[in-house]
Amino acid sequence: MDLSDAKSVVIVGAGQAAAQACQSLRMGGYEGGLTVIGDEPALPYQRPPLSKAYMKGDLPEERLYFKPAAWYEDNNIEVMLGVSATGIDRRAQRVLLENDGHVDYDALILATGSRPRKLPVEGADLGGVHDLRGLADVERIRPQMIEGHRLVVVGAGYIGLEAAAVARQMGLEVTVLEMAARVLARVTSPVMSDFFEAEHSRQGVDLRVGARLEGLKGQGGKVTGAVLGDGTEVPADIVLVGIGILPNTELAEAAGIGCKDGIIVDRDARTSDPRIFAAGDCTRRLLVHYGREGRLESVHNAIEQGKLAAAAILGKPRPPEDCPWFWSDQYDLKLQIAGLSEGYDDIIVRGDPDARKFAAFYMRAGRLIAVDAVNSGPEFMASKKLIMVGASVAPADLQDTSTSMKEIAAKAAA
Ligand SMILES: Cc1cc2nc3c(=O)[nH]c(=O)nc-3n(C[C@H](O)[C@H](O)[C@H](O)COP(=O)(O)OP(=O)(O)OC[C@H]3O[C@@H](n4cnc5c(N)ncnc54)[C@H](O)[C@@H]3O)c2cc1C
């Protein structure tokens, strides 16, 4: 469907993908009405620092925002904050709002993001038990991040481990509870899990893998501890839950748009309704470099789909699709990840984990499919390009640190 004469574009959700779509539409020459509806009270902001520099107090709040309020005014973008979209009337091309209002669209972008999974145990609603998704969560958590306080982190994924690192640096006593047999089990290999487990233990985190949380105990409505499956009790002043997210698909589902663990979109970020697009955490998409569908939870994905949706609305050529990438900061370690390692048949380690500077390359049938690079920028950058072209790389070259990544990339491209 040609939407290049659209007079009104509406975006539901005011996060990373929405901010990108606004920029791409205006920079791409779209001059019609542009409305963003966000249920949080804040202008679009970056979430990654919430479990990193911002949580630690090293980044002022104004640095979180993609653009100041004046930018939206200057670009004639109406931002409706603190307002929830409650429905989509596809026949009338109308988004319904919680305050009985509505906004009409010629093209609609759903950028509703995701929400934290709730802890399915008794005591999950006690005071002092927190999710970590938005600015408001950090405002609740930060006053409790006091030296000597006991923090229990439930879930050893990236967000949980980042928060654990920040808390240790702030002088809290930290216990991490992970149900799986190793940390980061869902996203990386045992090589990386071992490295991060050793690092957190060295930093004084009490890391317990294979630990099933039975429930949370409290007194006077406030959490006092976590009870494990084996009956052990871990005292806690504050509990942070990081056990994954769920895509916000309810609006799309209620409107009859195709969803399957995410709003299903094509390579232009278009849903089953040709006037409706979706971008970011809420989507399920074709992972073009892997030949399968999946859901990505990353800044890269939100930015890319924001651009794809804008290009499709403007009738412009599809921007290139990058391989998935992600990062995590823990202590002085910068982990950069390119590609998806699932399904690898070989791992090649380059560099020395003890020197805190190394990379794990994931291969399938001789081709590089992903890398986890710790304090190793060149390994990350070169791998991104190699993964996108499905390059075959000789393991011996990768292992040999006297051969630069530039040389390896040039050889693989020849
Ligand atoms: C603590 C934390 C750390 C992270 N660290 C990293 C990292 O290091 N690297 C990385 O790549 N990614 C990281 N991420 C993930 C990254 O931030 C997300 O993938 C990204 O924000 C997704 O953008 P989005 O626009 O899809 O969703 P969001 O940014 O979540 O925006 C969606 C917005 O839509 C709103 N909304 C939902 N439903 C409605 C409705 N019906 N009406 C109105 N508004 C609605 C939501 O409240 C939200 O404000 C992190 C996330 C968190 C929470």
The ligand as a MOL file (V3000), in Angstrom:
LIG
                    3D

  0  0  0     0  0            999 V3000
M  V30 BEGIN CTAB
M  V30 COUNTS 53 58 0 0 0
M  V30 BEGIN ATOM
M  V30 1 C 17.3500 -1.4550 32.4310 0
M  V30 2 C 17.4880 -1.7450 30.9670 0
M  V30 3 C 18.7660 -1.8490 30.4100 0
M  V30 4 C 18.9050 -2.1040 29.0390 0
M  V30 5 N 20.1530 -2.1960 28.5080 0
M  V30 6 C 20.3090 -2.3870 27.1700 0
M  V30 7 C 21.6000 -2.4010 26.5710 0
M  V30 8 O 22.6150 -2.2770 27.2460 0
M  V30 9 N 21.6840 -2.5490 25.2200 0
M  V30 10 C 20.5750 -2.6910 24.4390 0
M  V30 11 O 20.6840 -2.8260 23.2150 0
M  V30 12 N 19.3320 -2.6930 24.9920 0
M  V30 13 C 19.1760 -2.5380 26.3280 0
M  V30 14 N 17.9230 -2.5160 26.8830 0
M  V30 15 C 16.7580 -2.7760 26.0120 0
M  V30 16 C 16.3240 -1.5200 25.2760 0
M  V30 17 O 16.2540 -0.4260 26.1460 0
M  V30 18 C 14.9660 -1.8100 24.6340 0
M  V30 19 O 15.1420 -2.8630 23.7260 0
M  V30 20 C 14.3990 -0.5790 23.9410 0
M  V30 21 O 14.1010 0.4270 24.8660 0
M  V30 22 C 13.1530 -0.9560 23.1640 0
M  V30 23 O 12.5770 0.2030 22.6220 0
M  V30 24 P 11.0080 0.2620 22.3210 0
M  V30 25 O 10.7740 1.5890 21.7150 0
M  V30 26 O 10.5970 -0.9660 21.6160 0
M  V30 27 O 10.3290 0.1800 23.7380 0
M  V30 28 P 10.4030 1.1620 24.9720 0
M  V30 29 O 11.6480 1.9690 24.9460 0
M  V30 30 O 10.1430 0.3260 26.1680 0
M  V30 31 O 9.1690 2.1540 24.7370 0
M  V30 32 C 7.8440 1.7030 24.7190 0
M  V30 33 C 6.9680 2.7490 25.3770 0
M  V30 34 O 5.6060 2.5160 25.0220 0
M  V30 35 C 4.7980 2.7360 26.1600 0
M  V30 36 N 3.5010 2.1050 25.9490 0
M  V30 37 C 3.2100 0.7730 25.9510 0
M  V30 38 N 1.8980 0.5750 25.7220 0
M  V30 39 C 1.3360 1.7950 25.5530 0
M  V30 40 C 0.0030 2.2440 25.2930 0
M  V30 41 N -1.0080 1.3990 25.1390 0
M  V30 42 N -0.2140 3.5840 25.2090 0
M  V30 43 C 0.8090 4.4710 25.3440 0
M  V30 44 N 2.0790 4.1000 25.5990 0
M  V30 45 C 2.3400 2.7750 25.6880 0
M  V30 46 C 5.6620 2.1420 27.2670 0
M  V30 47 O 5.2600 2.5350 28.5570 0
M  V30 48 C 7.0240 2.7140 26.8910 0
M  V30 49 O 7.1900 4.0080 27.4050 0
M  V30 50 C 17.7510 -2.2750 28.2380 0
M  V30 51 C 16.4710 -2.1810 28.8150 0
M  V30 52 C 16.3550 -1.9240 30.1630 0
M  V30 53 C 14.9680 -1.8260 30.7670 0
M  V30 END ATOM
M  V30 BEGIN BOND
M  V30 1 1 1 2
M  V30 2 1 2 3
M  V30 3 2 2 52
M  V30 4 2 3 4
M  V30 5 1 4 5
M  V30 6 1 4 50
M  V30 7 2 5 6
M  V30 8 1 6 7
M  V30 9 1 6 13
M  V30 10 2 7 8
M  V30 11 1 7 9
M  V30 12 1 9 10
M  V30 13 2 10 11
M  V30 14 1 10 12
M  V30 15 2 12 13
M  V30 16 1 13 14
M  V30 17 1 14 15
M  V30 18 1 14 50
M  V30 19 1 15 16
M  V30 20 1 16 17
M  V30 21 1 16 18
M  V30 22 1 18 19
M  V30 23 1 18 20
M  V30 24 1 20 21
M  V30 25 1 20 22
M  V30 26 1 22 23
M  V30 27 1 23 24
M  V30 28 2 24 25
M  V30 29 1 24 26
M  V30 30 1 24 27
M  V30 31 1 27 28
M  V30 32 2 28 29
M  V30 33 1 28 30
M  V30 34 1 28 31
M  V30 35 1 31 32
M  V30 36 1 32 33
M  V30 37 1 33 34
M  V30 38 1 33 48
M  V30 39 1 34 35
M  V30 40 1 35 36
M  V30 41 1 35 46
M  V30 42 1 36 37
M  V30 43 1 36 45
M  V30 44 2 37 38
M  V30 45 1 38 39
M  V30 46 1 39 40
M  V30 47 2 39 45
M  V30 48 1 40 41
M  V30 49 2 40 42
M  V30 50 1 42 43
M  V30 51 2 43 44
M  V30 52 1 44 45
M  V30 53 1 46 47
M  V30 54 1 46 48
M  V30 55 1 48 49
M  V30 56 2 50 51
M  V30 57 1 51 52
M  V30 58 1 52 53
M  V30 END BOND
M  V30 END CTAB
M  END
